[in-house]
C-alpha cells in the first residue's frame, strides 16, 4: 500500500496500518493495536479465549497496558470478559452482521455524498481510480483476495476522510475495521466470492463529477450488495446450519 494513501488521512483503517511504525505510540496504544489486529485478521478467531498474562508474555510487556487495551476492546465490542477465566473474542452473528452492514450503508453512502459535495483533490481521485482497477485485476486472475480487500478498504477510507467530518470519518473507519473481520470469515467460507469489477469505478466516477446524489446511490448500492452477499454466505456456514433451532416464545392473546 503506497504511503501516499495514508498520508493526510485523519482516520486510517487498521489494515492500512499493518507494517507501519508504531514506536511513537504509548504501550497501551501499541497493545491495543496489536491485539485488535489479531482479532480482525482472525489470528484470534471468534470464540477463542486468552488471558492478560498470555498476551503480556506474547508481546513481552507488562500486564497493565494489556489490561487497559482490553478495556478499550471491550468497549469496542470485540472481546468479552469471563469472570476469573480471562477473555473471549466476541462471536460473529447474523443479527449483528446485518446491523453492522446496515450501519455501514447509512454512514458510507452519506460520507460519499458529502465527499462529492466537498470535492476530492486530484491525488485522492487518482488513488480511487487505482483502487477501482484492483477488482478488475482480481477477476482476470492478476491479483489476489488480500490485495482486493486492501483496495476496497483503502477506497472507502479515502472517501470517508474526504467527507471532512471528523466524527463521520471516524465512525465509517470503525465500521470498516469491524467489517474486515467478517469479510475475512466470508473469504474462508467462500474463497471464490468476488465483487463486480466495475463497482468501485462507478463510485469514483460520481465523485470525480462531484455528483452528490449519484455518489450516495453508487456507494449505497455497493454496501447493500456486500450486505446481501455476506449474509448469504454466513447463513450457509456449517456452524449456522448445525445450530439448534429454538422454540419461539408462546403467543399471548
NORGIDA-V592347 format. One record per pair of residues at least 24 apart in sequence whose C-alpha atoms are under 10 Angstrom apart, sorted by the first residue. I is the first residue (numbers start at 1). J is the second residue. D is the distance in whole Angstrom. If there is no record, write none. Layout:
i;j;d
I;J;D
I;J;D
This chain:
i;j;d
1;147;9
1;150;8
1;151;9
1;154;9
2;127;10
4;123;9
4;124;9
4;127;9
5;123;9
5;124;8
5;127;7
5;128;10
5;154;8
5;155;9
5;157;9
5;158;8
6;154;9
6;157;9
6;158;9
8;158;10
8;161;9
9;157;8
9;158;8
9;160;9
9;161;6
9;162;9
9;169;10
10;157;10
10;158;10
10;160;10
10;161;7
10;162;10
10;164;9
10;166;8
10;169;8
10;170;8
11;157;8
11;158;9
11;160;8
11;161;7
11;166;8
11;167;10
11;168;10
11;169;6
11;170;6
11;171;9
11;172;9
11;173;7
11;174;9
12;153;10
12;154;9
12;157;7
12;158;9
12;160;10
12;161;9
12;169;9
12;170;9
12;173;7
12;174;9
12;176;10
12;177;10
13;150;10
13;153;7
13;154;8
13;156;9
13;157;7
13;170;9
13;172;9
13;173;6
13;174;7
13;175;9
13;176;7
13;177;6
13;178;10
13;180;9
14;40;9
14;41;10
14;153;10
14;173;9
14;174;9
14;176;9
14;177;6
14;178;10
14;180;9
15;40;9
15;41;9
15;149;9
15;150;7
15;153;8
15;154;9
15;176;10
15;177;8
15;180;8
16;150;7
16;151;10
16;153;8
16;154;7
16;157;9
26;65;9
27;61;8
27;62;9
27;64;9
27;65;6
27;66;8
27;68;10
27;69;9
28;61;10
28;62;10
28;63;10
28;64;8
28;65;4
28;66;7
28;67;8
28;68;6
28;69;6
28;70;9
28;72;10
29;65;8
29;66;9
29;68;9
29;69;7
29;72;10
30;59;10
30;65;9
30;66;9
30;69;9
31;55;9
31;56;9
31;59;8
31;61;9
31;65;7
31;66;6
31;67;9
31;68;9
31;69;6
31;70;9
32;65;8
32;66;7
32;67;9
32;68;8
32;69;5
32;70;7
32;71;9
32;72;7
32;73;7
33;69;8
33;73;10
34;59;9
34;69;9
35;59;10
35;66;9
35;69;8
35;70;8
35;73;9
36;69;9
36;70;9
36;72;10
36;73;7
36;76;10
36;78;8
36;79;9
36;177;9
36;178;10
37;177;9
37;181;9
38;181;10
39;73;10
39;78;8
39;79;9
39;89;7
39;90;9
39;178;9
39;181;7
40;78;9
40;177;7
40;178;7
40;179;9
40;180;6
40;181;4
40;182;8
40;183;10
40;184;8
40;185;10
41;177;10
41;180;8
41;181;6
41;182;9
41;183;10
41;184;7
41;185;9
42;89;10
42;180;10
42;181;7
42;182;9
42;184;8
42;185;8
44;88;9
44;89;7
45;88;9
45;89;7
45;90;9
45;91;8
45;92;10
45;181;9
45;185;9
46;78;9
46;79;9
46;88;8
46;89;5
46;90;6
46;91;5
46;92;7
46;93;10
46;181;9
46;185;10
47;79;9
47;80;10
47;87;9
47;88;6
47;89;5
47;90;6
47;91;6
47;92;9
48;79;10
48;87;8
48;88;5
48;89;6
48;90;8
48;91;9
49;79;9
49;80;9
49;81;10
49;82;9
49;85;9
49;86;7
49;87;5
49;88;4
49;89;6
49;90;10
50;81;10
50;82;10
50;85;8
50;86;6
50;87;5
50;88;6
50;89;9
51;81;10
51;82;10
51;84;10
51;85;7
51;86;4
51;87;6
51;88;9
52;86;7
52;87;8
53;86;9
54;86;10
76;174;9
76;178;9
77;178;10
78;178;8
92;181;9
92;182;7
92;185;9
92;234;9
93;182;10
93;231;10
93;234;9
93;235;10
93;240;9
94;230;9
94;231;7
94;232;10
94;234;7
94;235;7
94;240;9
95;231;9
97;178;9
97;179;8
97;182;8
97;227;8
97;230;8
97;231;8
97;234;9
98;227;7
98;228;9
98;230;9
98;231;7
99;227;10
100;175;7
100;176;9
100;178;8
100;179;7
100;182;10
100;227;9
101;175;8
101;176;9
101;178;10
101;179;8
101;223;7
101;224;8
101;225;10
101;226;8
101;227;6
101;228;9
101;230;9
101;231;9
102;220;10
102;223;8
102;224;8
102;227;8
103;171;10
103;172;9
103;175;8
103;223;10
104;171;9
104;172;7
104;173;9
104;174;10
104;175;6
104;176;8
104;179;9
104;219;10
104;220;9
104;223;7
104;224;9
104;227;9
105;172;10
105;216;10
105;219;8
105;220;5
105;221;8
105;222;8
105;223;5
105;224;7
105;225;10
105;226;10
105;227;9
106;172;9
106;216;10
106;219;10
106;220;8
106;223;9
106;224;10
107;160;9
107;168;7
107;169;9
107;171;8
107;172;6
107;173;10
107;175;9
107;219;10
107;220;9
108;156;8
108;157;10
108;159;8
108;160;7
108;163;10
108;168;9
108;169;9
108;171;9
108;172;6
108;173;9
108;175;9
108;176;9
108;216;8
108;219;7
108;220;7
108;222;10
108;223;8
109;159;10
109;160;9
109;172;10
109;212;10
109;213;9
109;214;10
109;215;7
109;216;5
109;217;7
109;218;8
109;219;5
109;220;5
109;221;9
109;222;9
109;223;8
110;160;9
110;163;9
110;168;9
110;172;10
110;212;9
110;213;9
110;215;9
110;216;6
110;217;9
110;219;9
110;220;9
111;156;9
111;157;10
111;159;7
111;160;6
111;161;8
111;162;8
111;163;5
111;164;9
111;165;9
111;168;7
111;169;8
111;172;8
111;212;10
111;215;9
111;216;8
111;219;9
112;156;9
112;158;10
112;159;6
112;160;7
112;161;10
112;162;8
112;163;7
112;203;8
112;204;10
112;206;9
112;207;8
112;210;10
112;211;10
112;212;8
112;213;9
112;214;9
112;215;6
112;216;6
112;217;9
112;218;9
112;219;7
112;220;9
113;159;9
113;160;10
113;162;10
113;163;8
113;206;9
113;207;8
113;210;9
113;211;8
113;212;5
113;213;6
113;214;8
113;215;5
113;216;5
113;217;9
113;218;10
113;219;9
114;159;9
114;160;9
114;162;8
114;163;5
114;164;8
114;165;9
114;207;10
114;210;9
114;211;10
114;212;7
114;213;9
114;215;9
114;216;9
115;158;9
115;159;6
115;160;7
115;161;8
115;162;5
115;163;4
115;164;7
115;165;9
115;207;7
115;208;10
115;210;8
115;211;10
115;212;8
115;215;9
115;216;10
116;159;9
116;162;8
116;163;8
116;203;10
116;204;10
116;206;7
116;207;5
116;208;7
116;209;8
116;210;4
116;211;6
116;212;5
116;213;9
116;214;9
116;215;7
116;216;9
117;162;10
117;163;8
117;207;8
117;209;10
117;210;6
117;211;7
117;212;6
117;213;9
117;215;9
118;162;8
118;163;7
118;164;8
118;207;10
118;210;8
118;212;9
119;162;8
119;163;9
119;207;7
119;208;8
119;209;9
119;210;6
119;211;9
119;212;10
120;158;9
120;159;8
120;161;10
120;162;6
120;163;9
120;207;7
120;208;7
120;209;10
120;210;8
121;162;9
121;208;9
122;208;9
124;155;9
124;158;7
124;159;9
124;162;8
124;208;10
125;155;10
125;158;9
125;159;9
125;204;7
125;205;9
125;207;8
125;208;7
126;204;9
126;208;10
127;151;10
127;154;9
127;155;8
127;158;8
127;204;10
128;152;10
128;154;8
128;155;6
128;156;9
128;157;10
128;158;8
128;159;9
128;200;8
128;201;8
128;203;9
128;204;6
128;205;9
128;207;9
128;208;10
129;155;9
129;200;8
129;201;7
129;202;10
129;203;10
129;204;6
129;205;9
129;208;10
130;155;9
130;200;10
130;201;9
130;204;10
131;155;6
131;156;10
131;200;8
131;201;9
131;204;10
132;197;8
132;198;7
132;199;8
132;200;5
132;201;5
132;202;9
132;203;9
132;204;8
133;197;8
133;198;8
133;199;10
133;200;8
133;201;8
134;197;8
134;198;10
134;200;9
135;194;8
135;195;7
135;196;7
135;197;5
135;198;8
135;199;8
135;200;8
135;201;10
136;195;9
136;196;8
136;197;5
136;198;7
136;199;10
136;200;10
136;201;10
137;197;8
138;194;8
138;195;9
138;197;8
139;194;8
139;195;9
139;196;8
139;197;7
140;197;10
145;184;10
145;187;8
145;191;8
145;192;9
145;193;9
145;194;8
146;184;9
146;187;10
148;194;9
148;195;9
149;180;8
149;183;8
149;184;9
149;187;10
149;194;10
150;180;10
151;200;10
152;176;10
152;195;10
152;200;8
153;177;9
153;179;10
153;180;8
155;200;8
155;203;10
155;204;9
156;200;9
156;219;9
159;203;10
159;204;9
159;207;9
159;219;10
182;230;8
182;231;10
182;234;9
183;226;9
183;230;7
185;230;9
185;233;9
185;234;8
185;237;10
186;229;9
186;230;7
186;231;9
186;232;10
186;233;6
186;234;7
186;237;9
187;230;10
187;233;9
189;233;7
189;234;8
189;236;9
189;237;7
189;238;9
190;230;10
190;233;7
190;234;9
190;236;10
190;237;9
193;229;9
193;230;10
193;233;9
194;226;10
194;229;10
195;222;9
195;225;9
195;226;8
195;229;9
196;222;9
196;225;10
199;225;10
